[in-house]
């Protein structure tokens, strides 16, 4: 048993000495993917949950601002704005 273990360890050590180009690519385990963080400049396609959240917030914010612009351009909103200005001017008299 000890001899088999030593031979196995020796084989593993020899495999480490082989250049990375000669080794077959090894896919990472799926549970390690979620724990891995990309290094700066690498994996630009990788989207973290934080980036997804920020992107979603930006989309919602943009849609909200567009809706607010539409609401301000309705005749009723323009009338209300004008009435508010008239009240301010009348209060200054």
C-alpha positions as CSV (number, residue, x, y, z in Angstrom):
1,X,0.0,0.0,0.0
2,X,2.8,2.4,0.9
3,X,4.7,1.6,-2.3
4,X,1.5,2.2,-4.4
5,X,1.0,5.6,-2.6
6,X,4.6,6.6,-3.2
7,X,4.3,5.7,-6.9
8,X,1.1,7.6,-7.2
9,X,2.7,10.7,-5.6
10,X,5.7,10.4,-7.8
11,X,3.4,10.2,-10.9
12,X,1.6,13.3,-9.7
13,X,4.8,15.1,-9.2
14,X,6.0,14.2,-12.7
15,X,2.7,15.4,-14.2
16,X,3.3,18.8,-12.5
17,X,6.6,19.1,-14.3
18,X,4.9,18.7,-17.7
19,X,4.3,22.1,-19.4
20,X,0.7,23.5,-19.2
21,X,0.4,23.3,-23.0
22,X,0.9,19.5,-23.0
23,X,-1.7,18.9,-20.3
24,X,-5.3,18.4,-21.2
25,X,-7.5,21.3,-20.1
26,X,-9.3,20.5,-16.9
27,X,-12.8,22.1,-16.3
28,X,-13.2,23.6,-12.8
29,X,-15.8,22.0,-10.6
30,X,-19.1,23.7,-10.8
31,X,-19.2,24.6,-7.1
32,X,-15.9,26.4,-7.4
33,X,-17.2,28.6,-10.3
34,X,-19.5,30.6,-7.9
35,X,-16.6,31.1,-5.5
36,X,-14.1,32.2,-8.0
37,X,-13.6,35.9,-8.6
38,X,-12.2,37.2,-11.8
39,X,-8.8,38.9,-11.8
40,X,-8.7,42.5,-13.2
41,X,-8.5,42.5,-17.0
42,X,-9.6,38.9,-17.3
43,X,-13.0,37.6,-18.0
44,X,-14.7,40.8,-19.2
45,X,-17.8,38.8,-20.0
46,X,-18.1,37.6,-16.4
47,X,-21.1,39.5,-14.7
48,X,-21.2,39.5,-10.9
49,X,-24.5,39.7,-9.1
50,X,-23.6,43.2,-8.0
51,X,-23.1,44.2,-11.6
52,X,-26.5,42.7,-12.5
53,X,-28.1,44.6,-9.7
54,X,-26.5,47.9,-10.7
55,X,-27.5,47.3,-14.3
56,X,-31.1,46.6,-13.2
57,X,-31.2,49.7,-11.1
58,X,-29.9,51.8,-14.0
59,X,-32.6,50.4,-16.3
60,X,-35.4,51.1,-13.8
61,X,-34.1,54.6,-13.1
62,X,-33.9,55.4,-16.8
63,X,-37.5,54.1,-17.3
64,X,-38.7,56.1,-14.3
65,X,-37.1,59.4,-15.6
66,X,-38.7,58.9,-19.0
67,X,-42.1,58.4,-17.4
68,X,-41.6,61.5,-15.3
69,X,-40.8,63.5,-18.4
70,X,-44.0,62.2,-20.1
71,X,-46.0,63.1,-17.0
72,X,-44.6,66.6,-17.0
73,X,-45.6,67.1,-20.6
74,X,-49.3,66.3,-20.2
75,X,-51.7,69.2,-20.3
76,X,-52.9,68.7,-16.8
77,X,-49.3,68.8,-15.5
78,X,-48.6,72.0,-17.4
79,X,-51.8,73.6,-16.0
80,X,-50.8,72.6,-12.5
81,X,-47.3,74.0,-12.9
82,X,-48.8,77.3,-14.3
83,X,-51.2,77.5,-11.4
84,X,-48.4,77.0,-8.9
85,X,-46.4,79.9,-10.6
86,X,-49.5,82.1,-10.5
87,X,-49.9,81.4,-6.8
88,X,-46.3,82.3,-6.1
89,X,-46.5,85.5,-8.1
90,X,-49.8,86.5,-6.4
91,X,-48.2,85.8,-3.0
92,X,-45.4,88.2,-3.8
93,X,-47.9,91.1,-4.4
